[in-house]
């Protein structure tokens, strides 16, 4: 059994889901998370005041590959990485 986790931008969820279904994955867990990295937050305005949002909204996608699909885990992981890299 192998667990694959990925942090993605919320608008990429449908694309990731389609890619996983096409790879034979029928289930996944999605959690709302916050984080920062290369994007380093963003400056926003609210009622005339400016503030910095340091932790941006993200989604954490988790899948578990077991049984027959374990042999394909590397291919699934590489495909998922390609889909996620396109969203960067």
N, C-alpha and C positions, 0 to 999 in steps of 0.2 A: 504494500500500500504506500502510495506517495502522495504528499500534499503539495499543491502548487498555490502560491499566494502572489497576488499582483495588486499594486496600488495604481488606480487609473483616474482619469478625469471623468466626472459624472456623465458628460455628453457622449462618451465613448462606450457606455455600457451595452447598448444594443449591438454595436459592431463586435464587441468582445463576445457577447452571448451567441451571435450568429456563427462566429469563428469556432467557438467551442462546440456548438451543436454539429457543425460540419465536420469536426474532428471526432465526433462520436461521444462527446460528453453530454450527459442528459440532466445533470444537476450541478448547481453551484450555490454558494452562500455569498451574499453581498452585504457589506456593513458600511455605514457612513463613518468616515474618519476625517481627521484634519491633520495637515502636515505642511512642512515647508522644505524646500531644497533649492534647486536651480531657479525656481520662480521667485523666491525670496519675498513673497507677499506682495501686496499692492496697496496703493493709496486710494482711499474712497472719501466721498463727501456725504455728510448726513446733516440736514438742516443748517447748512452753512459752515459746519465744522469739518475740518479735515482730520482723518485718522488713518492709521496703517493697520491693515489686516495682515498679521504675520502668518497665521495658520490658515491655509486655503482648504476649501471643501474638496474631498477626494472620496473615492469608493475603494474598498478593499474587496477583491474577488478571491474566493477560496474554492478550490476544487480538490477532490480526492480521487485518485486514479487507482483502481485495484483490479486484480484478476488479469484477464486477457489484455486489458488496456495498458498494463504496466509496461509491456514491451514497447508501447507507443508513447510512453510518458515523455521521453526526450523530444520526440517530434511534436507532441502537443505543446510542451513548454517552449520550444523554439518558435512555433507558430504563434503562440500567445505573446511572446516577446516581440515578434515582428508587428503584430497588431498594436501592441502598447507603444512601441517605438514610433509608430506613425502618428500617435496622438501627442507626442512631445513637442 
